[in-house]
Amino acid sequence: MCALRLEFNDSGFEIIDGHQLLTAYRAKEDLPRDESLKPCFHPIHTPSGTLITEYRPDDHLWHTGLYFGWVHVNEANLWGGPWYLPEKKKYERVENSHGVQRHDAFSNLEAKEDEIHITEQLTWLDQNDQPMVEETRQYLFQKLQETSGYLWIIETDIRPVVDKVTMGASRAARYSGLELRMGPPFSDASHLNSEGLEGHEAIMGQRACWVSAAGATGGMVVMMDHPDNPRHPVTWFTRKNLLGAGLLMEEDLTIKKSDALHLSYGFAILDEAVDLPRIEALYTTYLS
């Protein structure tokens, strides 16, 4: 069995399985401010090499593979692009409104044959480059033993450095949080959730422990919500080429300076689409 390999570069790191690139993490990039710079994973491949993610597509340049995008954080936009303005009932670009999720450092690196662990420190800057939040993310990448695929565990601790931080979703579509933008052959994905609902239209805004998305020519991804997360089971934001855990879909969330928000998500990448019972078994593996 080939070992997972971690390689650092000027923008972040890559994880390689044998001769196949699993993913690249883009921690630092030179992008326009109105895209709200945020670390992201792109490309992400299945074990056999099928591309899953889409990066900076023409219709939404601020969609960057797999990323945390927070639309409203106090008065700043940490998602990118225009805001929906309820008083005008339309999306508009708002000048001097875009913040940044700034990568500060990597630490606690552990690399084993079938597992890699990385910790990242970040600072959220508002539209005036003033710190709002200190964030610690932990990434665990594991090879699955019983099927061709990987399990990622993504955890984050969000700690305000101002009196309070209020986080909110788009005031129209209600997207915000951990989001996956998918490209061909996943751009018209078939979605399934833990409640047995099928299709992105049926799953949009519904609560579930997990949601999967299967590519048109094979392969599957599964995003999983941990029972310890607030508002579990979370509501989901799903379109044919999007999959996101909608923590803020129903209402805003305020964190005081003395508190912290901890979130944990599982993300599985599979070479073949599997049925609901096998995804449930994978979810149990994530929780164990």
C-alpha positions as a printed Julia matrix, in Angstrom:
288×3 Matrix{Float64}:
   0.0    0.0     0.0
   1.37   3.42   -0.98
   1.94   5.91    1.8
   0.38   9.35    1.92
   3.03  12.01    1.37
   2.97  15.64    2.52
   4.87  18.25    0.51
   4.97  21.97    1.28
   5.2   24.72   -1.34
   5.04  28.53   -1.5
   1.25  28.66   -1.3
   0.57  25.82    1.17
   0.94  22.08    0.78
   0.06  19.05   -1.32
  -0.96  15.54   -0.27
   0.07  12.78   -2.63
  -0.9    9.11   -2.59
   1.73   7.16   -4.51
   1.92   9.04   -7.83
  -1.57  10.56   -7.54
  -2.21  14.06   -6.23
  -5.02  13.87   -3.68
  -5.28  17.59   -3.02
  -3.52  20.92   -2.81
  -4.16  23.36    0.04
  -3.93  26.99   -1.02
  -3.23  28.85    2.21
  -1.87  32.02    0.62
  -2.79  33.49   -2.75
  -2.67  36.85   -4.49
  -6.3   37.48   -5.42
  -8.5   40.59   -5.69
  -9.8   41.85   -2.34
 -13.43  41.5    -3.41
 -12.96  37.72   -3.54
 -12.4   37.7     0.26
  -9.17  35.68    0.29
  -9.66  32.41    2.17
  -7.59  29.22    2.34
  -9.04  26.41    0.26
  -8.52  22.92   -1.12
  -8.16  22.68   -4.9
  -7.76  20.46   -6.76
  -9.34  17.51   -4.95
  -9.18  14.16   -6.77
 -10.69  10.74   -6.17
  -8.14   7.93   -5.65
  -8.29   7.09   -9.37
  -7.69  10.71  -10.35
 -11.15  12.09  -11.16
 -11.28  15.84  -10.47
 -14.0   16.86   -8.01
 -13.55  20.58   -7.39
 -13.98  23.72   -9.46
 -11.83  26.78   -8.73
 -12.75  30.41   -9.46
 -15.4   29.65  -12.11
 -16.47  32.56  -14.3
 -19.89  32.8   -12.66
 -18.51  33.02   -9.09
 -14.78  33.77   -8.93
 -14.89  33.6    -5.13
 -15.89  29.89   -5.19
 -12.61  28.08   -4.6
 -13.02  24.32   -4.29
 -13.56  23.28   -0.65
 -13.43  26.22    1.76
 -14.91  27.97    4.78
 -16.74  31.03    3.49
 -18.56  33.2     6.02
 -20.86  35.69    4.31
 -21.62  38.13    7.12
 -19.14  38.52   10.0
 -20.11  41.7    11.84
 -19.8   44.3     9.06
 -17.41  42.3     6.88
 -17.91  39.88    3.97
 -15.66  36.83    4.39
 -17.25  34.94    1.49
 -16.51  37.16   -1.5
 -18.48  38.78   -4.25
 -21.64  40.87   -3.88
 -23.99  40.95   -0.92
 -27.75  40.54   -1.14
 -29.25  43.82    0.07
 -32.81  43.19    1.36
 -33.76  46.86    1.11
 -32.97  46.78   -2.63
 -34.02  43.15   -3.14
 -30.95  42.39   -5.24
 -27.25  41.52   -5.04
 -24.81  44.42   -5.23
 -21.11  44.85   -4.78
 -20.46  46.85   -1.63
 -17.17  48.73   -1.72
 -14.77  48.36    1.22
 -16.75  45.48    2.74
 -14.54  42.44    2.1
 -12.5   40.84    4.83
  -9.81  38.15    4.76
  -9.19  34.8     6.44
  -5.43  35.2     6.79
  -3.2   32.15    7.08
  -0.62  32.67    9.83
   1.21  29.37   10.36
   1.19  25.58   10.2
   2.14  23.51   13.24
   1.83  20.06   14.87
   2.68  18.16   11.72
   2.35  14.38   11.93
   2.76  12.13    8.9
   2.27   8.37    9.01
   1.86   5.83    6.23
  -1.92   6.15    6.01
  -2.57   9.33    8.01
  -1.5   12.98    8.0
  -2.35  15.58   10.65
  -1.81  19.35   10.29
  -2.78  22.3    12.5
  -3.23  25.77   11.03
  -3.47  29.16   12.72
  -5.5   31.9    11.04
  -6.73  35.43   11.76
  -9.95  36.88   10.39
  -9.48  40.49    9.32
 -12.39  42.86    8.74
 -12.82  45.28    5.86
 -10.29  47.62    7.52
  -7.75  44.82    8.16
  -8.51  44.82   11.88
  -8.47  41.4    13.62
 -11.88  39.98   14.54
 -11.16  36.3    15.2
  -8.29  33.97   15.93
  -8.93  30.53   14.45
  -7.24  27.16   14.88
  -8.01  24.5    12.3
  -6.98  20.87   12.46
  -6.93  18.65    9.4
  -6.68  14.87    9.57
  -6.33  12.94    6.3
  -6.77   9.17    6.44
  -6.82   6.38    3.88
  -9.85   4.15    4.22
  -9.07   0.49    4.79
 -12.17  -1.26    3.44
 -12.82   0.77    0.31
 -10.9    2.91   -2.17
 -11.09   6.36   -0.66
 -10.13   8.82    2.04
 -11.68  10.29    5.16
 -10.82  13.85    6.12
 -11.71  15.28    9.51
 -11.82  19.07    9.57
 -12.08  20.76   12.97
 -11.98  24.43   13.83
 -12.0   26.62   16.94
 -13.2   30.18   16.31
 -12.34  32.67   19.07
 -13.33  36.36   18.81
 -10.74  38.99   19.74
 -13.39  41.73   19.7
 -16.31  41.99   22.14
 -18.5   39.77   19.99
 -18.77  38.39   16.5
 -22.13  37.85   14.78
 -22.03  35.45   11.86
 -24.82  35.3     9.31
 -25.68  33.65    6.0
 -26.57  35.32    2.71
 -29.77  37.26    3.28
 -31.3   35.63    0.19
 -29.97  32.15   -0.66
 -28.8   31.51    2.94
 -25.38  30.02    2.07
 -22.41  30.3     4.45
 -19.89  28.0     6.15
 -18.1   24.92    4.84
 -18.81  24.75    1.12
 -17.76  22.52   -1.78
 -17.92  23.83   -5.35
 -17.89  20.91   -7.77
 -16.87  20.8   -11.41
 -17.29  18.19  -14.18
 -18.11  15.32  -13.76
 -19.52  16.39  -10.38
 -21.14  19.59  -11.68
 -24.51  17.84  -12.0
 -24.13  15.62   -8.94
 -26.76  13.23   -7.57
 -27.35  14.08   -3.9
 -28.54  11.76   -1.11
 -28.94  12.5     2.6
 -29.1   10.5     5.83
 -32.91  10.77    5.86
 -33.2    9.04    2.48
 -34.05  12.17    0.48
 -32.66  12.26   -3.06
 -31.85  15.21   -5.3
 -30.48  18.63   -4.4
 -33.9   20.29   -4.61
 -35.38  17.94   -2.0
 -32.35  18.2     0.32
 -31.94  21.99    0.2
 -32.66  23.44    3.64
 -33.41  20.08    5.24
 -31.72  18.72    8.37
 -29.51  15.64    8.07
 -26.4   14.09    9.6
 -24.72  13.82    6.2
 -25.19  14.5     2.51
 -23.46  12.73   -0.36
 -22.9   13.82   -3.95
 -22.16  11.29   -6.69
 -20.43  12.2    -9.95
 -21.94  11.45  -13.34
 -19.19   8.98  -14.27
 -18.45   7.54  -10.84
 -17.0    8.69   -7.58
 -18.68  10.19   -4.55
 -18.07  12.7    -1.8
 -19.83  12.75    1.57
 -19.93  15.73    3.95
 -20.78  14.85    7.56
 -21.97  16.92   10.51
 -20.77  15.98   14.02
 -23.38  15.54   16.8
 -21.42  17.95   19.02
 -21.77  20.78   16.51
 -24.34  23.45   17.35
 -27.68  23.04   15.56
 -27.02  19.38   14.77
 -28.3   17.85   12.59
 -27.45  20.81   10.43
 -29.51  22.2     7.57
 -27.86  21.78    4.17
 -27.24  24.05    1.21
 -27.36  21.97   -1.96
 -27.42  22.78   -5.63
 -26.4   20.51   -8.48
 -22.77  21.68   -8.23
 -22.7   22.76   -4.56
 -22.68  21.01   -1.2
 -22.48  22.91    2.07
 -23.21  22.54    5.77
 -25.65  25.39    6.42
 -24.94  26.19   10.06
 -26.37  29.7     9.64
 -29.25  29.0     7.25
 -32.0   29.43    9.87
 -30.54  32.23   11.99
 -27.41  34.19   12.84
 -24.95  33.03   15.49
 -23.22  35.35   17.98
 -20.0   34.42   19.77
 -18.75  36.53   22.67
 -15.08  37.27   23.27
 -15.02  34.97   26.28
 -16.45  32.05   24.26
 -15.39  29.92   21.29
 -17.19  28.1    18.5
 -15.97  24.56   17.84
 -17.0   22.79   14.64
 -16.14  19.34   13.32
 -16.93  17.96    9.87
 -16.12  14.71    8.13
 -15.42  14.69    4.41
 -15.13  11.38    2.55
 -13.82  10.92   -0.99
 -14.7    7.63   -2.67
 -13.85   6.08   -6.02
 -17.3    4.53   -6.35
 -20.77   5.67   -5.35
 -22.13   3.61   -2.45
 -25.6    3.13   -0.99
 -27.12   4.58    2.19
 -26.15   1.71    4.56
 -22.5    1.92    3.49
 -22.48   5.68    3.98
 -23.99   5.17    7.45
 -21.09   2.81    8.21
 -18.66   5.48    7.01
 -20.39   8.06    9.24
 -19.93   5.7    12.2
 -16.22   5.45   11.32
 -16.0    9.27   11.35
 -17.58   9.44   14.8
 -15.44   6.7    16.33
